[in-house]
Amino acid sequence: MSMYDDGPEHEPFGPEYVRPQNAGCPDCSCCTAALCAVGRASVSECVGHVDDAETIARVTGCPCSAEFTRGTIAWRAGMIRAVTFATEKPLRSPVESLLTRLSEDQPYADVAQLLPKLTARRYVRWKPGMEPVVTDFGWAYISARWGARRTTSLVTIKAVDVEAATVQVLASSFSVDELVTVPLHQVVNSRTGLTVETAVGATLYAELNADAPAADLVVLTKVSNPAMAVTARPDSPDGAR
């Protein structure tokens, strides 16, 4: 027997090795801190990063990553989706009228049967027996329809946070000094030609709501890179290349 082999009863890890538990999240009672860090940075939320049924049931709807929690990637994706629908495929007139009435605290009983349609779009929180509440997504839709949505702005990338899947940008039409946080995938993709390594310092164009009441409510859409624009040759009036 080797001088280092004292038999199984002296196994340094004890008779049964138990993997150390990950630290719990300080902001919720359902997840570990590591899971919430991943969930906040993913449209799949925390539940999209677990496999077993018991854990899925426990972490579903975790507030740290939920779509309705301002600042999560799922929330930012929901804001972009609401604005995109508002500008490219608006609601039918009766449904949009209901959303407008709710936002203005106007009577809506005659079209209350349409509330499930707004709830399904997540523009309103509502269930039978409760008063409907317009969500951030509903307000984003309204702002995109009736506010200063058509403003096209220069957007300069100031910082990239890969772990949080976000970037901080300076959108000149909104503010000359207040930074705006947007999802990483909006500016680092094949359409802009930017990578994580080349993004900082790049200047893009984007459509945004310059009248947003706060920086975290600024939503970028139609992001493009002027450096990738096709320019016409001087001798080619139709711009053919």
Phi, psi and omega in degrees: 000138179294149177297342180265357184253101180261010179092164186298334182292346180250019176307122185299336179273000183090174182296331178225123179276125179247123180297133179302142180282142175291151181295140178290154179286132179288348186254355178210168181252008187248345188229167168276162178298321181295319180294319180293326178297320177288317183296320179298331184263017185222140174293343179279353181060185182298321184298336180283359184237021174231162187241319187280150187300320182297316180290320178303314180297323184287321188264353178301128181082013180309126184294339181290337183235000189297153180298330182273000178268114184302131177104342177287161178295324177298320178294316180297321178295322178295323178294316178297318180297316180297317180293319180297317177296319182298321185270337185243332181211074185297162175297157172299150187308313181297322181289318178296323177299320178298314179300318179297317179298317179298320181292337181254010180056040179262158178302144183219009187304325184289344179234019182299336180294348180269359181304320179302330179292320178288326178294318179297327177280352182068022176278343182220140169266123182195147166210158183308133179097353179237156177283136180292145179234127178290129181273175174304324181291322176296317178294324178296320178299311181299316179299320181292328181282321190240354182264201183272052185291329189282005179292126174258130188232151166286136182231116181254127182279124184255329182203152179236131176240097184295319182297320179273354181059040180226164171227154174253132183231159173251112180258106190299328181287339177269311182201148179271351182219346182269124183282149179241135179262130180225161179298141180304319186294342180290330184245341178250096182197178184291335181287325178271340182076010183265150173241172177303323183285332185255358188290315186298127181097344180288149178245129182239172170250146176205151172271136182208169178267092183295343180265016179302138182286346180206155184299324182286355177257004174285127182239123178267139170221168178051049180285131180219158181251112181298336180291342180261001180293142177278124179257144181283144174286145181305328183266013182231091186300333182266002176080008180293149181238000000 
